[in-house]
């Protein structure tokens, strides 16, 4: 009787993990603890007013200082 060992893979392992040479040349960040409270708690429901900074003059990625517009957006809210 012949017995052939069989290996069953549920998925292919990415080369960045399987190949040590590739792994040494590429940094693979560990996102296992990413998320709200490390993914261990439920995301809470927001019951407060949401303030959009863009409604108060903030223009993203325009190369200009938005600190005054950000302060303006926080005035009158519970954030400030």
ROVO-580216 format. One line per field, with one value per atom (N, C-alpha, C): atom name; z, x, y; residue in three letters. Coordinates in Angstrom, 2 decimals. Example, Ala and Ser with C-alpha at 12.3 -4.5 7.8 and 13.67 -1.06 7.14 Angstrom:
! ROVO-580216
atom = N, CA, C, N, CA, C $
c3 = 7.80, 7.80, 7.80, 7.08, 7.14, 7.87 $
c1 = 13.19, 12.30, 13.20, 12.85, 13.67, 12.90 $
c2 = -5.69, -4.50, -3.30, -2.25, -1.06, 0.03 $
rest = ALA, ALA, ALA, SER, SER, SER $
! end
This chain:
! ROVO-580216
atom = N, CA, C, N, CA, C, N, CA, C, N, CA, C, N, CA, C, N, CA, C, N, CA, C, N, CA, C, N, CA, C, N, CA, C, N, CA, C, N, CA, C, N, CA, C, N, CA, C, N, CA, C, N, CA, C, N, CA, C, N, CA, C, N, CA, C, N, CA, C, N, CA, C, N, CA, C, N, CA, C, N, CA, C, N, CA, C, N, CA, C, N, CA, C, N, CA, C, N, CA, C, N, CA, C, N, CA, C, N, CA, C, N, CA, C, N, CA, C, N, CA, C, N, CA, C, N, CA, C, N, CA, C, N, CA, C, N, CA, C, N, CA, C, N, CA, C, N, CA, C, N, CA, C, N, CA, C, N, CA, C, N, CA, C, N, CA, C, N, CA, C, N, CA, C, N, CA, C, N, CA, C, N, CA, C, N, CA, C, N, CA, C, N, CA, C, N, CA, C, N, CA, C, N, CA, C, N, CA, C, N, CA, C, N, CA, C, N, CA, C, N, CA, C, N, CA, C, N, CA, C, N, CA, C, N, CA, C, N, CA, C, N, CA, C, N, CA, C, N, CA, C, N, CA, C, N, CA, C, N, CA, C, N, CA, C, N, CA, C, N, CA, C, N, CA, C, N, CA, C $
c3 = 0.00, 0.00, 0.00, -0.89, -0.97, -0.31, 0.47, 1.11, 0.62, 0.05, -0.43, 0.50, 1.07, 1.92, 1.06, 1.53, 0.79, 1.69, 1.09, 1.81, 1.18, 1.98, 1.49, 2.00, 1.07, 1.42, 1.19, 2.17, 1.99, 1.13, 1.09, 0.26, 0.00, -0.99, -1.28, -0.34, 0.20, 1.09, 0.23, 0.50, -0.30, -0.24, -1.34, -1.43, -0.38, -0.01, 0.97, 2.34, 2.57, 3.82, 3.61, 2.53, 2.29, 1.92, 1.15, 0.66, 1.59, 2.34, 3.33, 2.70, 1.51, 0.84, 0.49, -0.01, -0.33, 0.95, 1.99, 3.26, 3.88, 3.74, 4.30, 3.56, 2.29, 1.48, 1.57, 2.09, 2.16, 3.57, 4.04, 5.37, 5.27, 6.03, 6.06, 7.42, 7.43, 8.71, 9.33, 10.65, 11.41, 11.74, 11.07, 11.32, 12.21, 12.93, 13.73, 14.88, 15.29, 16.38, 15.87, 14.58, 14.02, 14.33, 14.38, 14.57, 15.90, 16.10, 17.33, 18.53, 19.44, 20.63, 20.26, 19.24, 18.77, 18.28, 17.87, 17.37, 18.46, 19.73, 20.83, 21.40, 20.96, 21.43, 20.24, 20.47, 19.43, 19.16, 17.90, 17.55, 18.07, 18.85, 19.44, 18.42, 18.72, 17.89, 18.21, 17.19, 17.40, 17.62, 18.76, 19.07, 19.07, 18.93, 18.92, 17.49, 17.36, 16.05, 15.40, 14.13, 13.38, 12.71, 12.94, 12.37, 11.23, 10.04, 8.90, 8.78, 8.88, 8.81, 7.46, 6.40, 5.07, 4.97, 5.86, 5.89, 6.50, 7.08, 7.76, 7.13, 5.88, 5.15, 5.03, 5.60, 5.47, 4.05, 3.37, 2.04, 2.12, 2.04, 2.17, 0.99, 1.29, 0.29, -0.61, -0.05, -0.86, -0.53, 0.41, 0.77, 1.68, 2.13, 3.00, 4.43, 5.37, 6.79, 7.06, 7.59, 7.87, 9.36, 10.18, 11.62, 12.04, 11.43, 11.80, 11.44, 10.28, 9.87, 10.76, 11.20, 12.12, 13.46, 13.97, 15.24, 15.08, 13.93, 13.65, 13.63, 13.08, 13.02, 14.40, 15.33, 16.67, 17.60, 17.31, 18.17, 18.12, 19.27, 19.36, 19.33, 19.18, 19.23, 20.56, 20.83, 22.08, 22.01, 20.83, 20.66, 21.29, 21.43, 21.80, 23.18 $
c1 = 0.84, 0.00, 0.90, 0.58, 1.32, 0.52, 1.21, 0.57, 1.28, 0.53, 1.09, 0.65, 1.61, 1.20, 0.59, -0.46, -1.09, -1.19, -0.92, -1.02, -2.15, -3.07, -4.21, -4.08, -4.10, -4.02, -5.38, -5.84, -7.11, -6.92, -5.72, -5.40, -3.91, -3.50, -2.08, -1.47, -0.34, 0.37, 1.09, 0.89, 1.56, 3.08, 3.73, 5.18, 5.89, 5.30, 5.93, 6.05, 5.24, 5.31, 6.08, 5.80, 6.39, 7.86, 8.26, 9.64, 10.43, 11.36, 12.10, 12.89, 13.45, 14.23, 13.33, 12.14, 11.18, 10.72, 10.48, 10.02, 11.05, 12.33, 13.39, 13.49, 13.12, 13.22, 11.97, 10.88, 9.61, 9.07, 8.69, 8.10, 6.61, 6.12, 4.71, 4.16, 3.41, 2.91, 1.90, 1.85, 0.94, -0.31, -1.41, -2.66, -3.60, -3.08, -3.94, -4.61, -4.06, -4.66, -5.30, -5.52, -6.12, -7.61, -8.14, -9.57, -9.90, -11.15, -11.65, -11.35, -10.54, -10.13, -9.63, -8.77, -8.14, -9.15, -10.33, -11.36, -12.01, -11.80, -12.34, -13.63, -14.04, -15.29, -16.15, -17.42, -18.35, -18.19, -18.26, -18.19, -19.45, -19.29, -20.47, -21.30, -22.58, -23.44, -23.16, -23.07, -22.83, -24.17, -24.30, -25.55, -25.37, -24.12, -23.84, -23.83, -23.92, -23.91, -22.53, -22.54, -21.30, -21.00, -19.80, -19.39, -18.41, -18.74, -17.86, -16.99, -15.70, -14.77, -14.87, -15.18, -15.28, -16.45, -17.44, -18.55, -18.13, -16.93, -16.46, -15.19, -14.94, -13.82, -12.56, -12.55, -11.37, -11.37, -10.24, -10.07, -8.90, -9.17, -8.09, -7.12, -5.86, -4.80, -4.63, -4.90, -4.69, -3.36, -2.61, -1.31, -1.38, -2.58, -2.75, -3.05, -2.78, -3.03, -4.53, -5.09, -6.53, -6.84, -5.87, -6.09, -7.20, -7.31, -8.38, -9.75, -9.85, -11.13, -11.49, -10.48, -10.75, -11.26, -10.64, -11.12, -12.55, -12.85, -14.20, -15.20, -14.81, -15.71, -15.98, -15.03, -15.21, -16.02, -16.06, -16.81, -18.29, -18.91, -20.32, -20.60, -19.57, -19.79, -19.25, -19.51, -19.04, -17.57, -16.96, -15.55, -14.62, -15.07, -14.16, -14.45 $
c2 = -1.16, 0.00, 1.24, 2.18, 3.42, 4.53, 5.33, 6.48, 7.73, 8.62, 9.88, 11.00, 11.68, 12.81, 13.91, 14.44, 15.54, 16.75, 17.86, 19.13, 19.91, 20.33, 21.09, 22.52, 23.45, 24.86, 25.50, 26.25, 26.94, 28.18, 28.70, 29.86, 29.88, 30.61, 30.75, 31.77, 31.46, 32.38, 33.41, 34.72, 35.74, 35.61, 35.96, 35.82, 36.67, 37.81, 38.69, 38.00, 36.99, 36.23, 34.93, 34.23, 32.91, 32.97, 33.97, 34.06, 34.98, 34.42, 35.21, 36.35, 36.13, 37.17, 38.36, 38.08, 39.15, 39.83, 39.04, 39.59, 40.53, 40.21, 41.06, 42.39, 42.42, 43.63, 44.50, 43.98, 44.70, 44.68, 45.84, 45.94, 45.65, 44.71, 44.38, 44.85, 45.97, 46.47, 45.52, 45.53, 44.67, 45.48, 45.18, 45.89, 45.08, 44.10, 43.25, 43.99, 45.12, 45.90, 47.18, 47.28, 48.50, 48.54, 49.74, 49.90, 50.55, 50.78, 51.42, 50.53, 51.02, 50.27, 48.88, 48.83, 47.59, 46.56, 47.01, 46.09, 45.26, 45.63, 44.84, 45.40, 46.60, 47.18, 47.58, 47.69, 48.09, 49.59, 49.97, 51.39, 52.07, 53.14, 53.78, 54.55, 54.71, 55.54, 57.00, 57.82, 59.25, 59.94, 60.58, 61.28, 62.79, 63.24, 64.68, 65.19, 66.50, 67.12, 66.94, 66.57, 66.43, 67.76, 68.28, 69.56, 69.29, 69.77, 69.62, 70.87, 70.69, 71.82, 72.52, 71.78, 72.40, 73.37, 73.24, 74.21, 75.54, 75.59, 76.81, 77.36, 76.99, 77.59, 76.76, 75.58, 74.71, 74.12, 74.28, 73.70, 72.72, 71.42, 70.45, 70.50, 70.26, 70.13, 71.34, 72.54, 73.74, 74.42, 73.85, 74.40, 75.61, 75.97, 77.13, 76.70, 77.61, 77.35, 77.40, 76.34, 76.26, 76.38, 76.80, 76.80, 77.76, 78.93, 79.87, 79.30, 78.69, 78.09, 76.91, 76.14, 75.03, 75.53, 76.61, 77.19, 77.69, 78.30, 78.79, 77.63, 76.49, 75.35, 74.75, 74.91, 74.35, 75.26, 76.55, 77.47, 77.12, 77.05, 76.72, 75.24, 74.42, 72.99, 72.46, 71.20, 70.61, 70.22, 70.42, 70.06, 71.08, 72.30, 73.39, 73.88 $
rest = UNK, UNK, UNK, UNK, UNK, UNK, UNK, UNK, UNK, UNK, UNK, UNK, UNK, UNK, UNK, UNK, UNK, UNK, UNK, UNK, UNK, UNK, UNK, UNK, UNK, UNK, UNK, UNK, UNK, UNK, UNK, UNK, UNK, UNK, UNK, UNK, UNK, UNK, UNK, UNK, UNK, UNK, UNK, UNK, UNK, UNK, UNK, UNK, UNK, UNK, UNK, UNK, UNK, UNK, UNK, UNK, UNK, UNK, UNK, UNK, UNK, UNK, UNK, UNK, UNK, UNK, UNK, UNK, UNK, UNK, UNK, UNK, UNK, UNK, UNK, UNK, UNK, UNK, UNK, UNK, UNK, UNK, UNK, UNK, UNK, UNK, UNK, UNK, UNK, UNK, UNK, UNK, UNK, UNK, UNK, UNK, UNK, UNK, UNK, UNK, UNK, UNK, UNK, UNK, UNK, UNK, UNK, UNK, UNK, UNK, UNK, UNK, UNK, UNK, UNK, UNK, UNK, UNK, UNK, UNK, UNK, UNK, UNK, UNK, UNK, UNK, UNK, UNK, UNK, UNK, UNK, UNK, UNK, UNK, UNK, UNK, UNK, UNK, UNK, UNK, UNK, UNK, UNK, UNK, UNK, UNK, UNK, UNK, UNK, UNK, UNK, UNK, UNK, UNK, UNK, UNK, UNK, UNK, UNK, UNK, UNK, UNK, UNK, UNK, UNK, UNK, UNK, UNK, UNK, UNK, UNK, UNK, UNK, UNK, UNK, UNK, UNK, UNK, UNK, UNK, UNK, UNK, UNK, UNK, UNK, UNK, UNK, UNK, UNK, UNK, UNK, UNK, UNK, UNK, UNK, UNK, UNK, UNK, UNK, UNK, UNK, UNK, UNK, UNK, UNK, UNK, UNK, UNK, UNK, UNK, UNK, UNK, UNK, UNK, UNK, UNK, UNK, UNK, UNK, UNK, UNK, UNK, UNK, UNK, UNK, UNK, UNK, UNK, UNK, UNK, UNK, UNK, UNK, UNK, UNK, UNK, UNK, UNK, UNK, UNK $
! end
